[in-house]
Amino acid sequence: QVALPPDRGLATWRLWVDNRSSQWGLWHVDFPVFGGLLAAGQYDVAFPHRNWGKRFAGCSARLTGDYPTGWSMPMQFCAAWRHDSGVYLAAHDPGAWKKTFTLEPGQEFSVRTFAEDMGVPGSSFQAPFPVVAGVFRGGWLEAAGLYRGFALTAPWTAEGPLSGRASVPQRLRDAALWFLVS
């Protein structure tokens, strides 16, 4: 199922797999898989990776990351842009399901989601979250704003800004910089 709201260029994609086999079970689902996405070396790519995220200028490298992990991929999105036009690719997954993002400019973009009942014969798959893909105006900052719009609706932000959360110790609220080292 693909839905495209009339007011923006971001489509939401969902997939259902009906497995009627009494012998085979699903292990994972690769969806979506966009072939030939982005000309290699022609776009800057922002890929949240190794805790910080990184801008790959004129990217032609294969990028891959596992979510949820702070080290491999701390956020569920990436973006590519050239001049003032970009492509936003994300999983808007409030349940933080295990998934792998792969982006290889000129080759493909895909999101691999691992099935809940891996390998159980007859196990089907219903996408527990939408993948969001589409175009936007701007660069990294605008793409991050698109993801922020989703993240503010997720359970991990339900308590509001960190600065006002009772569940966050004062010494952490007073820290100038946080980062994960593993």
Protein Blocks (a to p, Z undefined) as FASTA:
>chain_A
ZZddfkbccdcdddddddfbfkbccfbdcddddehiaiehiaccdddeehlopadehiab
dcddddddfklomcfcddddehjaccddddddfkopacdddddehiaccdddddfkgoia
hiacddfbdcdddddeddfklmmmmmmmmmmmpmklmnopfklpmklcfklmmpmbdcdd
ZZ
